Amino acid sequence: MVFLRVIPSFKDLECFVNLPGDYPCTKIQMDYQKPSSKAEPFLLKTEKKRDYSIPVTAKSEEPEPEVTNEKSKVPETLKSFEIP
């Protein structure tokens, strides 16, 4: 069992280790190991440029409907209304 008031008093590189199994919780102190300069740095891959444009499709082959007489398309119920 570890008391919370003990943890803030730790020096650098000191910690408690609790391993699975029948092993007791143990306080350990590690030595600093300078990293070797042979290791390659971790670099993130550049993000691919995203294209959010809408593709333009070819114009359909259907002919546009011809507009003949606009008044003939108005329903009979609306013909009785007058627009001031």
NORCOR-V557392 format. One record per backbone hydrogen bond with DSSP energy under -0.5 kcal/mol. CO is the residue of the C=O (numbers start at 0). NH is the residue of the N-H. E is the energy in kcal/mol with one decimal. If there is no record, write none. Layout:
co:CO nh:NH e:E
co:CO nh:NH e:E
This chain:
co:2 nh:5 e:-1.5
co:2 nh:6 e:-0.8
co:3 nh:7 e:-0.8
co:5 nh:8 e:-1.0
co:6 nh:9 e:-1.8
co:10 nh:13 e:-1.3
co:12 nh:29 e:-2.8
co:14 nh:27 e:-3.3
co:16 nh:18 e:-0.5
co:16 nh:25 e:-2.6
co:25 nh:16 e:-3.1
co:27 nh:14 e:-2.3
co:31 nh:33 e:-0.5
co:35 nh:38 e:-0.8
co:40 nh:42 e:-0.6
co:49 nh:51 e:-0.7
co:52 nh:54 e:-0.5
co:54 nh:56 e:-0.6
co:65 nh:67 e:-0.7
co:67 nh:69 e:-0.7
co:68 nh:71 e:-0.7
co:68 nh:72 e:-0.6
co:69 nh:72 e:-1.0
co:70 nh:73 e:-1.0
co:74 nh:77 e:-0.8
co:74 nh:78 e:-1.0
co:75 nh:79 e:-0.7
co:77 nh:80 e:-1.0
co:81 nh:83 e:-0.6
